Amino acid sequence: MSALSVAVEDGLTITRRNLVKVRRVPELIVFATLSPIMFVLLFRYVFGSAIPIQGISYAEFLLPGIFAQTIVFGSTITGASLAEDLQKGLIDRFRSLPMASSAVLVGRTVADLALNALSIVVMGVTGLIVGWRIRSSLLEALAGFALLLFFAYAMSWLMATVGLLVRTPEVVQQASFIVIFPLTFIANTFVPTDNFPTVLKVIADWNPVSAVVQAARELFGNTAPGLGAPDAWPLQHPVLYTLIWSALLLAVFVPLSVRIYRRTASR
């Protein structure tokens, strides 16, 4: 058996272990699904009553933004879970087993990808109930969901690196929110960026979260002439820009997190 097939098999074993853990702690699924529902309802009926969007309902403008916000916030689970495993000594137990060193990280990120997929399904159903509609073809819609999950998987590897660098899951959550809140709010997530101050508009236009939101809106058919044509290159080519960012995150943080994991596990 080749080293690659061994690494894949070990990664799938750890993935099953993490999913079984979720099944045995149903509170994780309950809160992972309740939060997206709460965000959809709050933003739809609190912000939606005060934010008019020309040519499209606020529900259709909002849902792609909520999808992107939830997967970015969900990536913190990867970092916090790894920090918790390190804190409890579970990584030391894995280290004593004859398994590929990348298996723990692959198993963690793939299991969290499954949770992100579940969250998107729950949000999608909730969105349909409150008025969100997909106006594009089935293939374009599937491409939109696939792009969201690809970006989510790349973000999970970034947060896996953070989780291996800190000592407690609480630090992961507090440190990541300092970055994630501006990342998701200085963007086109909930409102158009046309009236942003110039500096914030430039930041929002080049923010990868804005690109994934714009890409999802286009693939779901949730755009309208009244929204205006974006004048920044990332928003004119949002799918390409999102793919570049996702590939870049994976190229940097997959080898970096594996290297940090080996160094951490060998202490």
KACORKA-V670859 format. One line per field, one symbol per residue. ss: DSSP state (~ for helix, > for strand, _ for the rest). Layout:
ss=???
//
This chain:
ss=__~~~~~~~~~~~~~~~~~~~~~~_~~~~~~~~~~~~~~~~~~~~~~__________~~~~~~~~~~~~~~~~~~~~~~~~~~~~~~~_~~~~~~_______~~~~~~~~~~~~~~~~~~~~~~~~~~~________~~~~~~~~~~~~~~~~~~~~~~~~~~~~___~~~~~~~~~~~~~~~~~____________~~~~~~~~~_~~~~~~~~~~~~~____~~~_____~~~~_~~~~~~~~~~~~~~~~~~~~~~~~~~~~__
//
